[in-house]
Each structure stands twice: as structure tokens, then as C-alpha cells.
């Protein structure tokens, strides 16, 4: 079936969900194999059928999947909800080291447009897009494209620009995960700042030499003249910022 989908239907990306269940104990056609062995045999068959197509493992056992998928979901399912955005940000940032080392990471879909039965406030959506800005990896929209808001369209455009600069994941600077840093080019650095529903936070951003500091999303200039330091404050609650340097 997978071979037909790839060669005759032209499918290039196979999203394989709930893979974890393939490792559980149970009755199998071939006896004498462990759950992990059976899972890897099944995944190998899918990989052979997919050929040069991409395999994305979702809700999958990570270590048993090594060498068998091109990309791996590293977080829970996304939901337009402040608590879920906070949760998947922690999960993604803690696993971002895997990006382009084990596979392409998938932080799950970009969801910035509210639905009738699922919505979040603006700060939560900004937090979510800043996570995807920091993490890199797959960029898949989970919004109904004909109904994208201007905010969602502008965010998607700027995210695509980030991927043109660099395919790497930003590195968290401490286990608090409040600051992720990425050199985008020889002259541009990216700082992503997060407040995980805590008290107000103050950040001191440092450059190796005097630079101009800008808000990544709006382009607002944050420094009156080139400087090596920038102080940024985040209000309490679920808050975030993305800062871009030039120079």
C-alpha cells in the first residue's frame, strides 16, 4: 500500500500516528519477537515501501524508531489552549538537541487562527509562534488556510524567512528554558525569550560587539544606537519575545 501511495499517487510525506501502540505486547503473526523488534520490522517495511518519501513519526517510541523515520514529533498534540502551548514548548525545547542529529524534529503544527470550538488569546498565540521560531524543524500549518487571519499570515511569512536564514534549532541557554539563542547569519542573531506562566522576568541580552536590536516580528528598533547589551522585560504569565540583531 505504501509503495502504491508513493509511486502511483505521488505522496511525499507519510505521517504515521500512534506508532507507540505497535510496540505493545500482544498476539502477533510472527512469534518469538519482542514488541520493539516487531515495531522495527513493521517500520522497516513501511520505509522500504516509501522509498525516497519522508516518514514522520508521531506519538512514536523514540529510541526504537532510530534510523527508521526522517522526522519525529517531539511534543504532545497541539491545541489552541494556553496550557497546551506552554506544555509543548517545554517538551520541544528540551528535545530540540535531537534536531538534525537524530532526525528533523516536529514541534507539531502552527495554529494561530481560532476555531468556533477552540481558541486562545493573542499572547498565547505569540508564545506558540515564538516556540516554532526557536525550534526550527518541520513547519506545518494546522489552520484552515482560506481563513487565516492577518496575524497568522504575517507570522507564517516571518517564520518562513527564519528558515531561509537557518535550518538549525536555537539552543537553550539554561534548563529554565527561558532563553534560546541562534546565530542566524554572520551578522544576525536571534534571541527567543519565554516566561512559562511565572512572575515578571528581566533578561539581559549580550552581543559580542555593538549591534542594533529589533523586534523580530514587527521590525521595531529597540535600541537608539548600537550597543552590546539590551534589557528586555516580560510581564508575568505566559509571555514571550523574539529579538533580532543586525551588525
N, C-alpha and C positions, 0 to 999 in steps of 0.2 A: 504494500500500500504506500509506504513512504517513498519508495523508488518511483512509483507512478506519479505521486504528487510532485516530486522533484523534476523528473524528466519529461513528463507529458503535460503537467499543469503549470510548470514553471515556478512552483513555490520555492522561495529562497530562505525563508525563516520559519523554523518549526519551534513553536512554543510548547514545551512539554510540561504540563502542570501536574501537581500532586504526585510527583515522582517518588516521594518518600514511601508511599504505600507499596511500591514494588520491592522494597527490602524486607517487609514484614514476614514473619513466619507464617507458613500456610501450606496447603497442598499444591504441589507443582507437577507439571508433566514429567520433568526430569528429577529423579530422586537423588538424594545424597549431596545436594548443594546447599550452601548457606543462603540466607536472604541477600547478602551483599553479592555473592557470586552470581545468583540468579539475576539480580538487578543489572550487574555489569554485562552479563551475556545479552540481556534484552536491549540495553542501551547500545551495545556494540552493533547489534543487528540493525537498529534504527540508524546509527551513524553510517553504516555501510549503505543503507538504502538512500540516505540523504545526500551522499556524495559530497559535493562542494557546497551544499546548503548549510546554513547556520543552525545549530541546535542551542536553544535557550532552556536551561533547566530552571523550573520554578517549584518552590516548596519541595526541593530536592535534597537528598542527603549529600552534603558537600564532598566529604573525603571519598566516598565510594564513586563519586562522579568524575574524579580527576582523570583528565585525558579523554573524556567522552563527550564533553559539551564545549561549545565555543563561548558561551556566556552563562552566567549564573545569577539568579535573583538572590540578593543578599539581605532582603528585608521582608517583613510581613506585607500583606496586600495593602495597597494604598487605599485610603478613604478620605473623603473631604471632611475632615474632622481634626481639630487642633491636637487632641491627644494622640491620634494615629500619626499625624505628621511628626510630632515630637518623638514618638516611638521609633518610626522607621528612620528618622535622622540618626538617632543613636546607633541603631543596628548597621546602617550603611557606613557611617563614619568609622566605626570600629572594624569593619571588614574591608574598608577601601584599600588596604595594603594588598589585597588579592588582585586588584585591577592590573591587567596586562602582565601579571606574574603567573597566576593560575588560569585565568580566563578574563573576558570582559565582564565587569560587574554590571548588574541591572538593579538600580535603586527603585524599580517599578515606575509606573507611568507618571508623566507630568499631568497633574489635574489642577487646573486653575479656574475652571468655569463651573459655577454652581448648577446643580440639577434640582428639579422640583422636590425630590425626596432626599437630597444630600447637599449640604452647603457648609461653608466656613467663612470666617471673616477675612478681611484684607491682610491683616498681619500674619495670619496662618498661611495664606497663600504665598506671601512674600517669604516666609520661613521655608516653605516647601521648595520654591524655586531656587532659593539660595543653597539648599542642600544639593539639588541637582547640579547647580553651578559648581559647587565644590567637588562633588563626587566624580564627575565625568562618567564614563561608561555608556550604556545604551541610553538613547533619548527617544522615548516613545510617548506620543500623546495619548492620554486617556480621556480627552474631552471630545464632545461631538464637534467636529471641525467646522460645520456650517454655522455653529452657534458660538464660536469663540468670541470672547469679549475683547475690546481693545487692549486691556491689561494682559490677557493671555497671549494675544498676537505679538505684542511688543516683547513680552517675556520670552516667547519661543524664538523670536528673531535674535535676541541678545544671547540666548543660550547657544544657538547655532554658531554665532560669531565666536563664542568661547571655544567651541570645538574646532574652529578653524585655526585658532591660536595654538591650542594644545589638546592632545587626547589623554593626557595624564590626569590622575586624581590628585587633588590637593592633599597635602599631608597635615594631619592634626598635630598641633604643637605640644599638646599635653593630653592626658587621659580625661581631663574635664571636657574635651572636645568642643570647647567654646571658640577656638580659633583654628582655621585651616588655611594653609598658605601654599600658593602655587606660582612659580615663575612662568608666566605665560609666554614671554619672549625675552630677548636680551635686554629690552628696555621697559618691560611692563610686568608688574607683579600683581597678583590677586590675593586679597585677604577676605575670607568669609568668616563672619562673626555670628555666634549663636548664644542666645540665652534660653535655656531649657526650663522655662517657667519658674525661674529663680528671681531673686531680688535684682535691683538695678545693677548693671555691670559697667565698669570702665575699662577700656582697652587702650594700651599704648602700642601703636604700630611703629615699626622701625624699618628704615631703609638703609642700605649701605652707603648711600650718598644722597644729597638733596634731590628730591623729586617733587612733582606736582601730584596731589592726591585728588581723586574723583570718585563720586558715587558711580558704581558700575552700571546701574540700571538707568539712571536719569542723565548721567553725564555732568551733574552738578560739580563744580570745582569746590573742594573742601579746604584748600589752603590758599592764602593770599599770595604766597611766594614759595619757591622750592624749599623744602625742609626735609630733615632726616626723621622727624617724629610727627605723629598725628595722634591726638587723643580722640577716641570715639566712645560715646556713651550709649548704652542700650537700656531702655526702660525695663521695668520688671515685667514678668510674664513671658510669653512665647514671642521673642523678638529676634531680629537678625538684621545684618547689613552686609553689603558686598562693596569693598573698596578696591579701586584700581589705581595703580601708579603709572606715571609717564615720566621718563627721564633716565 
